[in-house]
Amino acid sequence: MSEPEEERTAWQRAVDLFEEAGVQPALVPTYADALLALRDTENAAKLRAAGHAQAAALLQPDPDLIDAAWGEDR
């Protein structure tokens, strides 16, 4: 039995979308991680802009995670 939609994590939803899009199965977890890291980067930038640098530092992912999936040309 699958989980109710509201209990599924963003990562699980990203995995489903990449699988439905036909991404190679071996790449799906890496792409899901990178997608959420990009979202976290955006949210961290919003926190910094609002004067919450310490909170932004906690949220900011390691850029190597994103580069591992899409490279530096994202």
PQR file with spaces between the fields and no chain letter, atoms N, CA, C, O and H, PARSE charges and radii, in Angstrom:
ATOM       1  N    MET     1       0.845   -1.181    0.000 -0.4000 1.5000
ATOM       2  CA   MET     1       0.000    0.000    0.000 -0.0000 2.0000
ATOM       3  C    MET     1       0.888    1.241    0.000  0.5500 1.7000
ATOM       4  O    MET     1       1.820    1.330    0.799 -0.5500 1.4000
ATOM       5  N    SER     2       0.618    2.179   -0.866 -0.4000 1.5000
ATOM       6  CA   SER     2       1.448    3.373   -0.937 -0.0000 2.0000
ATOM       7  C    SER     2       1.010    4.400    0.102  0.5500 1.7000
ATOM       8  O    SER     2      -0.102    4.364    0.630 -0.5500 1.4000
ATOM       9  H    SER     2      -0.139    2.106   -1.515  0.4000 1.0000
ATOM      10  N    GLU     3       1.929    5.309    0.367 -0.4000 1.5000
ATOM      11  CA   GLU     3       1.662    6.343    1.365 -0.0000 2.0000
ATOM      12  C    GLU     3       0.666    7.366    0.816  0.5500 1.7000
ATOM      13  O    GLU     3       0.617    7.601   -0.391 -0.5500 1.4000
ATOM      14  H    GLU     3       2.832    5.339   -0.061  0.4000 1.0000
ATOM      15  N    PRO     4      -0.129    7.975    1.705 -0.5600 1.5000
ATOM      16  CA   PRO     4      -0.991    9.072    1.249  0.2800 2.0000
ATOM      17  C    PRO     4      -0.133   10.192    0.674  0.5500 1.7000
ATOM      18  O    PRO     4       0.970   10.444    1.159 -0.5500 1.4000
ATOM      19  N    GLU     5      -0.628   10.852   -0.339 -0.4000 1.5000
ATOM      20  CA   GLU     5       0.136   11.886   -1.041 -0.0000 2.0000
ATOM      21  C    GLU     5       0.689   12.939   -0.086  0.5500 1.7000
ATOM      22  O    GLU     5       1.830   13.372   -0.252 -0.5500 1.4000
ATOM      23  H    GLU     5      -1.524   10.647   -0.733  0.4000 1.0000
ATOM      24  N    GLU     6      -0.084   13.358    0.901 -0.4000 1.5000
ATOM      25  CA   GLU     6       0.372   14.415    1.805 -0.0000 2.0000
ATOM      26  C    GLU     6       1.500   13.958    2.729  0.5500 1.7000
ATOM      27  O    GLU     6       2.163   14.796    3.340 -0.5500 1.4000
ATOM      28  H    GLU     6      -1.010   13.007    1.036  0.4000 1.0000
ATOM      29  N    GLU     7       1.732   12.653    2.844 -0.4000 1.5000
ATOM      30  CA   GLU     7       2.806   12.138    3.699 -0.0000 2.0000
ATOM      31  C    GLU     7       4.083   11.847    2.918  0.5500 1.7000
ATOM      32  O    GLU     7       5.112   11.533    3.516 -0.5500 1.4000
ATOM      33  H    GLU     7       1.194   11.972    2.347  0.4000 1.0000
ATOM      34  N    ARG     8       4.033   11.946    1.614 -0.4000 1.5000
ATOM      35  CA   ARG     8       5.209   11.677    0.797 -0.0000 2.0000
ATOM      36  C    ARG     8       6.153   12.867    0.852  0.5500 1.7000
ATOM      37  O    ARG     8       5.712   14.017    0.862 -0.5500 1.4000
ATOM      38  H    ARG     8       3.197   12.202    1.128  0.4000 1.0000
ATOM      39  N    THR     9       7.434   12.596    0.886 -0.4000 1.5000
ATOM      40  CA   THR     9       8.423   13.670    0.950 -0.0000 2.0000
ATOM      41  C    THR     9       8.638   14.278   -0.427  0.5500 1.7000
ATOM      42  O    THR     9       8.262   13.702   -1.447 -0.5500 1.4000
ATOM      43  H    THR     9       7.793   11.663    0.878  0.4000 1.0000
ATOM      44  N    ALA    10       9.249   15.445   -0.431 -0.4000 1.5000
ATOM      45  CA   ALA    10       9.588   16.092   -1.696 -0.0000 2.0000
ATOM      46  C    ALA    10      10.539   15.213   -2.499  0.5500 1.7000
ATOM      47  O    ALA    10      10.459   15.164   -3.727 -0.5500 1.4000
ATOM      48  H    ALA    10       9.555   15.913    0.398  0.4000 1.0000
ATOM      49  N    TRP    11      11.443   14.517   -1.802 -0.4000 1.5000
ATOM      50  CA   TRP    11      12.386   13.644   -2.489 -0.0000 2.0000
ATOM      51  C    TRP    11      11.649   12.502   -3.183  0.5500 1.7000
ATOM      52  O    TRP    11      11.958   12.167   -4.326 -0.5500 1.4000
ATOM      53  H    TRP    11      11.508   14.557   -0.805  0.4000 1.0000
ATOM      54  N    GLN    12      10.687   11.911   -2.505 -0.4000 1.5000
ATOM      55  CA   GLN    12       9.918   10.825   -3.105 -0.0000 2.0000
ATOM      56  C    GLN    12       9.150   11.304   -4.328  0.5500 1.7000
ATOM      57  O    GLN    12       9.059   10.594   -5.330 -0.5500 1.4000
ATOM      58  H    GLN    12      10.436   12.183   -1.576  0.4000 1.0000
ATOM      59  N    ARG    13       8.607   12.492   -4.245 -0.4000 1.5000
ATOM      60  CA   ARG    13       7.866   13.042   -5.383 -0.0000 2.0000
ATOM      61  C    ARG    13       8.801   13.318   -6.557  0.5500 1.7000
ATOM      62  O    ARG    13       8.451   13.063   -7.709 -0.5500 1.4000
ATOM      63  H    ARG    13       8.681   13.069   -3.432  0.4000 1.0000
ATOM      64  N    ALA    14       9.996   13.843   -6.260 -0.4000 1.5000
ATOM      65  CA   ALA    14      10.970   14.109   -7.318 -0.0000 2.0000
ATOM      66  C    ALA    14      11.392   12.803   -7.989  0.5500 1.7000
ATOM      67  O    ALA    14      11.497   12.739   -9.214 -0.5500 1.4000
ATOM      68  H    ALA    14      10.281   14.050   -5.324  0.4000 1.0000
ATOM      69  N    VAL    15      11.632   11.767   -7.193 -0.4000 1.5000
ATOM      70  CA   VAL    15      11.997   10.465   -7.748 -0.0000 2.0000
ATOM      71  C    VAL    15      10.906    9.979   -8.699  0.5500 1.7000
ATOM      72  O    VAL    15      11.199    9.532   -9.807 -0.5500 1.4000
ATOM      73  H    VAL    15      11.547   11.819   -6.198  0.4000 1.0000
ATOM      74  N    ASP    16       9.671   10.065   -8.273 -0.4000 1.5000
ATOM      75  CA   ASP    16       8.560    9.628   -9.133 -0.0000 2.0000
ATOM      76  C    ASP    16       8.534   10.395  -10.448  0.5500 1.7000
ATOM      77  O    ASP    16       8.333    9.804  -11.509 -0.5500 1.4000
ATOM      78  H    ASP    16       9.433   10.429   -7.372  0.4000 1.0000
ATOM      79  N    LEU    17       8.735   11.694  -10.385 -0.4000 1.5000
ATOM      80  CA   LEU    17       8.710   12.514  -11.599 -0.0000 2.0000
ATOM      81  C    LEU    17       9.849   12.154  -12.550  0.5500 1.7000
ATOM      82  O    LEU    17       9.648   12.059  -13.761 -0.5500 1.4000
ATOM      83  H    LEU    17       8.898   12.174   -9.523  0.4000 1.0000
ATOM      84  N    PHE    18      11.045   11.956  -11.997 -0.4000 1.5000
ATOM      85  CA   PHE    18      12.160   11.568  -12.856 -0.0000 2.0000
ATOM      86  C    PHE    18      11.944   10.179  -13.453  0.5500 1.7000
ATOM      87  O    PHE    18      12.283    9.941  -14.612 -0.5500 1.4000
ATOM      88  H    PHE    18      11.208   12.033  -11.014  0.4000 1.0000
ATOM      89  N    GLU    19      11.383    9.269  -12.670 -0.4000 1.5000
ATOM      90  CA   GLU    19      11.093    7.932  -13.207 -0.0000 2.0000
ATOM      91  C    GLU    19      10.057    8.005  -14.317  0.5500 1.7000
ATOM      92  O    GLU    19      10.202    7.353  -15.351 -0.5500 1.4000
ATOM      93  H    GLU    19      11.107    9.462  -11.728  0.4000 1.0000
ATOM      94  N    GLU    20       9.009    8.799  -14.104 -0.4000 1.5000
ATOM      95  CA   GLU    20       7.965    8.951  -15.125 -0.0000 2.0000
ATOM      96  C    GLU    20       8.512    9.602  -16.388  0.5500 1.7000
ATOM      97  O    GLU    20       8.029    9.338  -17.489 -0.5500 1.4000
ATOM      98  H    GLU    20       8.891    9.329  -13.264  0.4000 1.0000
ATOM      99  N    ALA    21       9.527   10.457  -16.225 -0.4000 1.5000
ATOM     100  CA   ALA    21      10.126   11.141  -17.372 -0.0000 2.0000
ATOM     101  C    ALA    21      11.085   10.239  -18.143  0.5500 1.7000
ATOM     102  O    ALA    21      11.569   10.610  -19.212 -0.5500 1.4000
ATOM     103  H    ALA    21       9.920   10.671  -15.330  0.4000 1.0000
ATOM     104  N    GLY    22      11.356    9.056  -17.597 -0.4000 1.5000
ATOM     105  CA   GLY    22      12.217    8.116  -18.295 -0.0000 2.0000
ATOM     106  C    GLY    22      13.704    8.287  -18.038  0.5500 1.7000
ATOM     107  O    GLY    22      14.526    7.792  -18.809 -0.5500 1.4000
ATOM     108  H    GLY    22      10.962    8.755  -16.728  0.4000 1.0000
ATOM     109  N    VAL    23      14.059    8.980  -16.966 -0.4000 1.5000
ATOM     110  CA   VAL    23      15.474    9.127  -16.614 -0.0000 2.0000
ATOM     111  C    VAL    23      16.034    7.741  -16.280  0.5500 1.7000
ATOM     112  O    VAL    23      15.340    6.906  -15.699 -0.5500 1.4000
ATOM     113  H    VAL    23      13.391    9.383  -16.340  0.4000 1.0000
ATOM     114  N    GLN    24      17.279    7.512  -16.648 -0.4000 1.5000
ATOM     115  CA   GLN    24      17.912    6.233  -16.350 -0.0000 2.0000
ATOM     116  C    GLN    24      17.800    5.949  -14.853  0.5500 1.7000
ATOM     117  O    GLN    24      18.129    6.815  -14.042 -0.5500 1.4000
ATOM     118  H    GLN    24      17.842    8.191  -17.120  0.4000 1.0000
ATOM     119  N    PRO    25      17.348    4.767  -14.473 -0.5600 1.5000
ATOM     120  CA   PRO    25      17.138    4.449  -13.063  0.2800 2.0000
ATOM     121  C    PRO    25      18.338    4.723  -12.165  0.5500 1.7000
ATOM     122  O    PRO    25      18.164    5.144  -11.021 -0.5500 1.4000
ATOM     123  N    ALA    26      19.532    4.496  -12.653 -0.4000 1.5000
ATOM     124  CA   ALA    26      20.724    4.724  -11.832 -0.0000 2.0000
ATOM     125  C    ALA    26      20.936    6.208  -11.520  0.5500 1.7000
ATOM     126  O    ALA    26      21.579    6.546  -10.526 -0.5500 1.4000
ATOM     127  H    ALA    26      19.673    4.154  -13.582  0.4000 1.0000
ATOM     128  N    LEU    27      20.400    7.088  -12.362 -0.4000 1.5000
ATOM     129  CA   LEU    27      20.580    8.532  -12.177 -0.0000 2.0000
ATOM     130  C    LEU    27      19.476    9.179  -11.347  0.5500 1.7000
ATOM     131  O    LEU    27      19.649   10.294  -10.854 -0.5500 1.4000
ATOM     132  H    LEU    27      19.878    6.813  -13.169  0.4000 1.0000
ATOM     133  N    VAL    28      18.360    8.503  -11.188 -0.4000 1.5000
ATOM     134  CA   VAL    28      17.193    9.092  -10.522 -0.0000 2.0000
ATOM     135  C    VAL    28      17.516    9.620   -9.122  0.5500 1.7000
ATOM     136  O    VAL    28      17.177   10.770   -8.841 -0.5500 1.4000
ATOM     137  H    VAL    28      18.220    7.597  -11.589  0.4000 1.0000
ATOM     138  N    PRO    29      18.147    8.855   -8.229 -0.5600 1.5000
ATOM     139  CA   PRO    29      18.424    9.391   -6.888  0.2800 2.0000
ATOM     140  C    PRO    29      19.346   10.616   -6.910  0.5500 1.7000
ATOM     141  O    PRO    29      19.147   11.561   -6.146 -0.5500 1.4000
ATOM     142  N    THR    30      20.338   10.594   -7.776 -0.4000 1.5000
ATOM     143  CA   THR    30      21.259   11.727   -7.882 -0.0000 2.0000
ATOM     144  C    THR    30      20.527   12.970   -8.365  0.5500 1.7000
ATOM     145  O    THR    30      20.728   14.062   -7.834 -0.5500 1.4000
ATOM     146  H    THR    30      20.499    9.826   -8.397  0.4000 1.0000
ATOM     147  N    TYR    31      19.679   12.803   -9.370 -0.4000 1.5000
ATOM     148  CA   TYR    31      18.920   13.934   -9.899 -0.0000 2.0000
ATOM     149  C    TYR    31      17.937   14.469   -8.863  0.5500 1.7000
ATOM     150  O    TYR    31      17.766   15.682   -8.741 -0.5500 1.4000
ATOM     151  H    TYR    31      19.515   11.916   -9.801  0.4000 1.0000
ATOM     152  N    ALA    32      17.295   13.584   -8.122 -0.4000 1.5000
ATOM     153  CA   ALA    32      16.357   14.034   -7.084 -0.0000 2.0000
ATOM     154  C    ALA    32      17.099   14.814   -6.010  0.5500 1.7000
ATOM     155  O    ALA    32      16.623   15.856   -5.560 -0.5500 1.4000
ATOM     156  H    ALA    32      17.434   12.599   -8.221  0.4000 1.0000
ATOM     157  N    ASP    33      18.259   14.320   -5.595 -0.4000 1.5000
ATOM     158  CA   ASP    33      19.064   15.042   -4.602 -0.0000 2.0000
ATOM     159  C    ASP    33      19.461   16.417   -5.120  0.5500 1.7000
ATOM     160  O    ASP    33      19.367   17.412   -4.401 -0.5500 1.4000
ATOM     161  H    ASP    33      18.645   13.474   -5.961  0.4000 1.0000
ATOM     162  N    ALA    34      19.900   16.466   -6.360 -0.4000 1.5000
ATOM     163  CA   ALA    34      20.348   17.731   -6.942 -0.0000 2.0000
ATOM     164  C    ALA    34      19.192   18.719   -7.100  0.5500 1.7000
ATOM     165  O    ALA    34      19.354   19.913   -6.850 -0.5500 1.4000
ATOM     166  H    ALA    34      19.976   15.658   -6.944  0.4000 1.0000
ATOM     167  N    LEU    35      18.037   18.222   -7.512 -0.4000 1.5000
ATOM     168  CA   LEU    35      16.870   19.098   -7.658 -0.0000 2.0000
ATOM     169  C    LEU    35      16.518   19.761   -6.331  0.5500 1.7000
ATOM     170  O    LEU    35      16.274   20.966   -6.274 -0.5500 1.4000
ATOM     171  H    LEU    35      17.905   17.252   -7.715  0.4000 1.0000
ATOM     172  N    LEU    36      16.494   18.968   -5.274 -0.4000 1.5000
ATOM     173  CA   LEU    36      16.158   19.525   -3.966 -0.0000 2.0000
ATOM     174  C    LEU    36      17.270   20.425   -3.450  0.5500 1.7000
ATOM     175  O    LEU    36      17.000   21.387   -2.730 -0.5500 1.4000
ATOM     176  H    LEU    36      16.692   17.989   -5.321  0.4000 1.0000
ATOM     177  N    ALA    37      18.502   20.133   -3.803 -0.4000 1.5000
ATOM     178  CA   ALA    37      19.606   21.011   -3.417 -0.0000 2.0000
ATOM     179  C    ALA    37      19.479   22.368   -4.104  0.5500 1.7000
ATOM     180  O    ALA    37      19.771   23.399   -3.498 -0.5500 1.4000
ATOM     181  H    ALA    37      18.722   19.353   -4.388  0.4000 1.0000
ATOM     182  N    LEU    38      19.046   22.373   -5.362 -0.4000 1.5000
ATOM     183  CA   LEU    38      18.814   23.646   -6.056 -0.0000 2.0000
ATOM     184  C    LEU    38      17.704   24.442   -5.375  0.5500 1.7000
ATOM     185  O    LEU    38      17.795   25.661   -5.231 -0.5500 1.4000
ATOM     186  H    LEU    38      18.809   21.536   -5.854  0.4000 1.0000
ATOM     187  N    ARG    39      16.659   23.737   -4.962 -0.4000 1.5000
ATOM     188  CA   ARG    39      15.567   24.411   -4.246 -0.0000 2.0000
ATOM     189  C    ARG    39      16.073   24.972   -2.921  0.5500 1.7000
ATOM     190  O    ARG    39      15.740   26.100   -2.559 -0.5500 1.4000
ATOM     191  H    ARG    39      16.584   22.747   -5.079  0.4000 1.0000
ATOM     192  N    ASP    40      16.867   24.202   -2.204 -0.4000 1.5000
ATOM     193  CA   ASP    40      17.412   24.669   -0.933 -0.0000 2.0000
ATOM     194  C    ASP    40      18.339   25.866   -1.129  0.5500 1.7000
ATOM     195  O    ASP    40      18.370   26.773   -0.297 -0.5500 1.4000
ATOM     196  H    ASP    40      17.137   23.285   -2.499  0.4000 1.0000
ATOM     197  N    THR    41      19.091   25.869   -2.226 -0.4000 1.5000
ATOM     198  CA   THR    41      19.964   27.004   -2.541 -0.0000 2.0000
ATOM     199  C    THR    41      19.136   28.273   -2.740  0.5500 1.7000
ATOM     200  O    THR    41      19.496   29.344   -2.252 -0.5500 1.4000
ATOM     201  H    THR    41      19.065   25.133   -2.902  0.4000 1.0000
ATOM     202  N    GLU    42      18.032   28.140   -3.457 -0.4000 1.5000
ATOM     203  CA   GLU    42      17.146   29.274   -3.684 -0.0000 2.0000
ATOM     204  C    GLU    42      16.542   29.772   -2.371  0.5500 1.7000
ATOM     205  O    GLU    42      16.487   30.977   -2.126 -0.5500 1.4000
ATOM     206  H    GLU    42      17.739   27.270   -3.854  0.4000 1.0000
ATOM     207  N    ASN    43      16.094   28.849   -1.534 -0.4000 1.5000
ATOM     208  CA   ASN    43      15.518   29.239   -0.245 -0.0000 2.0000
ATOM     209  C    ASN    43      16.557   29.871    0.665  0.5500 1.7000
ATOM     210  O    ASN    43      16.246   30.811    1.397 -0.5500 1.4000
ATOM     211  H    ASN    43      16.138   27.870   -1.732  0.4000 1.0000
ATOM     212  N    ALA    44      17.788   29.371    0.631 -0.4000 1.5000
ATOM     213  CA   ALA    44      18.861   29.959    1.436 -0.0000 2.0000
ATOM     214  C    ALA    44      19.140   31.393    0.973  0.5500 1.7000
ATOM     215  O    ALA    44      19.387   32.275    1.795 -0.5500 1.4000
ATOM     216  H    ALA    44      18.041   28.608    0.037  0.4000 1.0000
ATOM     217  N    ALA    45      19.101   31.623   -0.328 -0.4000 1.5000
ATOM     218  CA   ALA    45      19.317   32.977   -0.851 -0.0000 2.0000
ATOM     219  C    ALA    45      18.218   33.925   -0.370  0.5500 1.7000
ATOM     220  O    ALA    45      18.489   35.081   -0.044 -0.5500 1.4000
ATOM     221  H    ALA    45      18.900   30.906   -0.996  0.4000 1.0000
ATOM     222  N    LYS    46      16.992   33.440   -0.328 -0.4000 1.5000
ATOM     223  CA   LYS    46      15.885   34.263    0.164 -0.0000 2.0000
ATOM     224  C    LYS    46      16.067   34.592    1.645  0.5500 1.7000
ATOM     225  O    LYS    46      15.792   35.712    2.078 -0.5500 1.4000
ATOM     226  H    LYS    46      16.771   32.501   -0.593  0.4000 1.0000
ATOM     227  N    LEU    47      16.529   33.615    2.414 -0.4000 1.5000
ATOM     228  CA   LEU    47      16.781   33.859    3.836 -0.0000 2.0000
ATOM     229  C    LEU    47      17.891   34.880    4.023  0.5500 1.7000
ATOM     230  O    LEU    47      17.773   35.781    4.854 -0.5500 1.4000
ATOM     231  H    LEU    47      16.752   32.706    2.063  0.4000 1.0000
ATOM     232  N    ARG    48      18.983   34.745    3.248 -0.4000 1.5000
ATOM     233  CA   ARG    48      20.082   35.726    3.346 -0.0000 2.0000
ATOM     234  C    ARG    48      19.589   37.122    2.999  0.5500 1.7000
ATOM     235  O    ARG    48      19.935   38.093    3.673 -0.5500 1.4000
ATOM     236  H    ARG    48      19.079   34.013    2.574  0.4000 1.0000
ATOM     237  N    ALA    49      18.782   37.225    1.947 -0.4000 1.5000
ATOM     238  CA   ALA    49      18.261   38.527    1.521 -0.0000 2.0000
ATOM     239  C    ALA    49      17.367   39.156    2.591  0.5500 1.7000
ATOM     240  O    ALA    49      17.258   40.379    2.683 -0.5500 1.4000
ATOM     241  H    ALA    49      18.500   36.437    1.399  0.4000 1.0000
ATOM     242  N    ALA    50      16.734   38.306    3.392 -0.4000 1.5000
ATOM     243  CA   ALA    50      15.859   38.804    4.454 -0.0000 2.0000
ATOM     244  C    ALA    50      16.625   39.029    5.758  0.5500 1.7000
ATOM     245  O    ALA    50      16.024   39.343    6.785 -0.5500 1.4000
ATOM     246  H    ALA    50      16.823   37.313    3.317  0.4000 1.0000
ATOM     247  N    GLY    51      17.947   38.871    5.720 -0.4000 1.5000
ATOM     248  CA   GLY    51      18.761   39.133    6.891 -0.0000 2.0000
ATOM     249  C    GLY    51      18.921   37.956    7.836  0.5500 1.7000
ATOM     250  O    GLY    51      19.260   38.145    9.004 -0.5500 1.4000
ATOM     251  H    GLY    51      18.436   38.616    4.885  0.4000 1.0000
ATOM     252  N    HIS    52      18.690   36.773    7.365 -0.4000 1.5000
ATOM     253  CA   HIS    52      18.786   35.578    8.203 -0.0000 2.0000
ATOM     254  C    HIS    52      19.959   34.702    7.745  0.5500 1.7000
ATOM     255  O    HIS    52      19.768   33.562    7.323 -0.5500 1.4000
ATOM     256  H    HIS    52      18.415   36.619    6.416  0.4000 1.0000
ATOM     257  N    ALA    53      21.151   35.244    7.833 -0.4000 1.5000
ATOM     258  CA   ALA    53      22.343   34.560    7.324 -0.0000 2.0000
ATOM     259  C    ALA    53      22.614   33.245    8.042  0.5500 1.7000
ATOM     260  O    ALA    53      23.024   32.274    7.405 -0.5500 1.4000
ATOM     261  H    ALA    53      21.306   36.170    8.175  0.4000 1.0000
ATOM     262  N    GLN    54      22.396   33.192    9.340 -0.4000 1.5000
ATOM     263  CA   GLN    54      22.666   31.952   10.071 -0.0000 2.0000
ATOM     264  C    GLN    54      21.713   30.843    9.632  0.5500 1.7000
ATOM     265  O    GLN    54      22.137   29.701    9.454 -0.5500 1.4000
ATOM     266  H    GLN    54      22.063   33.981    9.857  0.4000 1.0000
ATOM     267  N    ALA    55      20.456   31.159    9.460 -0.4000 1.5000
ATOM     268  CA   ALA    55      19.494   30.159    8.992 -0.0000 2.0000
ATOM     269  C    ALA    55      19.837   29.728    7.563  0.5500 1.7000
ATOM     270  O    ALA    55      19.729   28.550    7.222 -0.5500 1.4000
ATOM     271  H    ALA    55      20.112   32.087    9.605  0.4000 1.0000
ATOM     272  N    ALA    56      20.245   30.677    6.744 -0.4000 1.5000
ATOM     273  CA   ALA    56      20.614   30.357    5.363 -0.0000 2.0000
ATOM     274  C    ALA    56      21.796   29.404    5.328  0.5500 1.7000
ATOM     275  O    ALA    56      21.839   28.494    4.501 -0.5500 1.4000
ATOM     276  H    ALA    56      20.332   31.633    7.022  0.4000 1.0000
ATOM     277  N    ALA    57      22.756   29.610    6.224 -0.4000 1.5000
ATOM     278  CA   ALA    57      23.933   28.742    6.261 -0.0000 2.0000
ATOM     279  C    ALA    57      23.548   27.304    6.608  0.5500 1.7000
ATOM     280  O    ALA    57      24.167   26.359    6.117 -0.5500 1.4000
ATOM     281  H    ALA    57      22.721   30.350    6.896  0.4000 1.0000
ATOM     282  N    LEU    58      22.544   27.139    7.441 -0.4000 1.5000
ATOM     283  CA   LEU    58      22.084   25.798    7.796 -0.0000 2.0000
ATOM     284  C    LEU    58      21.396   25.100    6.626  0.5500 1.7000
ATOM     285  O    LEU    58      21.472   23.879    6.491 -0.5500 1.4000
ATOM     286  H    LEU    58      22.041   27.907    7.840  0.4000 1.0000
ATOM     287  N    LEU    59      20.736   25.867    5.799 -0.4000 1.5000
ATOM     288  CA   LEU    59      19.963   25.310    4.684 -0.0000 2.0000
ATOM     289  C    LEU    59      20.805   25.111    3.431  0.5500 1.7000
ATOM     290  O    LEU    59      20.528   24.217    2.632 -0.5500 1.4000
ATOM     291  H    LEU    59      20.674   26.859    5.909  0.4000 1.0000
ATOM     292  N    GLN    60      21.826   25.935    3.255 -0.4000 1.5000
ATOM     293  CA   GLN    60      22.627   25.909    2.025 -0.0000 2.0000
ATOM     294  C    GLN    60      23.288   24.545    1.822  0.5500 1.7000
ATOM     295  O    GLN    60      24.091   24.120    2.653 -0.5500 1.4000
ATOM     296  H    GLN    60      22.052   26.661    3.904  0.4000 1.0000
ATOM     297  N    PRO    61      22.957   23.851    0.722 -0.5600 1.5000
ATOM     298  CA   PRO    61      23.570   22.537    0.468  0.2800 2.0000
ATOM     299  C    PRO    61      24.994   22.672   -0.059  0.5500 1.7000
ATOM     300  O    PRO    61      25.432   23.751   -0.458 -0.5500 1.4000
ATOM     301  N    ASP    62      25.682   21.578   -0.048 -0.4000 1.5000
ATOM     302  CA   ASP    62      27.022   21.508   -0.610 -0.0000 2.0000
ATOM     303  C    ASP    62      26.901   21.618   -2.131  0.5500 1.7000
ATOM     304  O    ASP    62      26.194   20.815   -2.740 -0.5500 1.4000
ATOM     305  H    ASP    62      25.326   20.701    0.277  0.4000 1.0000
ATOM     306  N    PRO    63      27.569   22.587   -2.761 -0.5600 1.5000
ATOM     307  CA   PRO    63      27.448   22.737   -4.221  0.2800 2.0000
ATOM     308  C    PRO    63      27.941   21.511   -4.988  0.5500 1.7000
ATOM     309  O    PRO    63      27.547   21.303   -6.136 -0.5500 1.4000
ATOM     310  N    ASP    64      28.786   20.708   -4.376 -0.4000 1.5000
ATOM     311  CA   ASP    64      29.255   19.498   -5.056 -0.0000 2.0000
ATOM     312  C    ASP    64      28.115   18.528   -5.343  0.5500 1.7000
ATOM     313  O    ASP    64      28.182   17.752   -6.296 -0.5500 1.4000
ATOM     314  H    ASP    64      29.106   20.877   -3.443  0.4000 1.0000
ATOM     315  N    LEU    65      27.082   18.568   -4.530 -0.4000 1.5000
ATOM     316  CA   LEU    65      25.917   17.710   -4.745 -0.0000 2.0000
ATOM     317  C    LEU    65      25.238   18.064   -6.064  0.5500 1.7000
ATOM     318  O    LEU    65      24.845   17.178   -6.823 -0.5500 1.4000
ATOM     319  H    LEU    65      27.027   19.198   -3.756  0.4000 1.0000
ATOM     320  N    ILE    66      25.104   19.343   -6.332 -0.4000 1.5000
ATOM     321  CA   ILE    66      24.470   19.801   -7.569 -0.0000 2.0000
ATOM     322  C    ILE    66      25.393   19.528   -8.755  0.5500 1.7000
ATOM     323  O    ILE    66      24.949   19.041   -9.795 -0.5500 1.4000
ATOM     324  H    ILE    66      25.424   20.063   -5.716  0.4000 1.0000
ATOM     325  N    ASP    67      26.679   19.844   -8.593 -0.4000 1.5000
ATOM     326  CA   ASP    67      27.635   19.630   -9.677 -0.0000 2.0000
ATOM     327  C    ASP    67      27.742   18.164  -10.059  0.5500 1.7000
ATOM     328  O    ASP    67      27.979   17.846  -11.225 -0.5500 1.4000
ATOM     329  H    ASP    67      27.040   20.239   -7.749  0.4000 1.0000
ATOM     330  N    ALA    68      27.570   17.264   -9.095 -0.4000 1.5000
ATOM     331  CA   ALA    68      27.653   15.834   -9.381 -0.0000 2.0000
ATOM     332  C    ALA    68      26.557   15.394  -10.344  0.5500 1.7000
ATOM     333  O    ALA    68      26.751   14.473  -11.138 -0.5500 1.4000
ATOM     334  H    ALA    68      27.377   17.522   -8.149  0.4000 1.0000
ATOM     335  N    ALA    69      25.418   16.050  -10.270 -0.4000 1.5000
ATOM     336  CA   ALA    69      24.301   15.681  -11.147 -0.0000 2.0000
ATOM     337  C    ALA    69      24.346   16.394  -12.488  0.5500 1.7000
ATOM     338  O    ALA    69      24.226   15.760  -13.536 -0.5500 1.4000
ATOM     339  H    ALA    69      25.261   16.797   -9.625  0.4000 1.0000
ATOM     340  N    TRP    70      24.518   17.710  -12.459 -0.4000 1.5000
ATOM     341  CA   TRP    70      24.391   18.476  -13.688 -0.0000 2.0000
ATOM     342  C    TRP    70      25.668   19.194  -14.101  0.5500 1.7000
ATOM     343  O    TRP    70      25.702   19.831  -15.154 -0.5500 1.4000
ATOM     344  H    TRP    70      24.615   18.225  -11.607  0.4000 1.0000
ATOM     345  N    GLY    71      26.683   19.106  -13.317 -0.4000 1.5000
ATOM     346  CA   GLY    71      27.940   19.773  -13.668 -0.0000 2.0000
ATOM     347  C    GLY    71      27.879   21.253  -13.360  0.5500 1.7000
ATOM     348  O    GLY    71      26.879   21.774  -12.867 -0.5500 1.4000
ATOM     349  H    GLY    71      26.655   18.589  -12.462  0.4000 1.0000
ATOM     350  N    GLU    72      28.956   21.896  -13.661 -0.4000 1.5000
ATOM     351  CA   GLU    72      29.077   23.312  -13.341 -0.0000 2.0000
ATOM     352  C    GLU    72      28.314   24.204  -14.316  0.5500 1.7000
ATOM     353  O    GLU    72      28.198   25.406  -14.075 -0.5500 1.4000
ATOM     354  H    GLU    72      29.769   21.473  -14.062  0.4000 1.0000
ATOM     355  N    ASP    73      27.794   23.653  -15.402 -0.4000 1.5000
ATOM     356  CA   ASP    73      27.106   24.437  -16.428 -0.0000 2.0000
ATOM     357  C    ASP    73      25.610   24.583  -16.182  0.5500 1.7000
ATOM     358  O    ASP    73      24.872   24.952  -17.095 -0.5500 1.4000
ATOM     359  H    ASP    73      27.888   22.677  -15.598  0.4000 1.0000
ATOM     360  N    ARG    74      25.153   24.302  -14.973 -0.4000 1.5000
ATOM     361  CA   ARG    74      23.721   24.364  -14.698 -0.0000 2.0000
ATOM     362  C    ARG    74      23.244   25.734  -14.951  0.5500 1.7000
ATOM     363  O    ARG    74      22.058   26.015  -14.782 -0.5500 1.4000
ATOM     364  H    ARG    74      25.753   24.003  -14.231  0.4000 1.0000
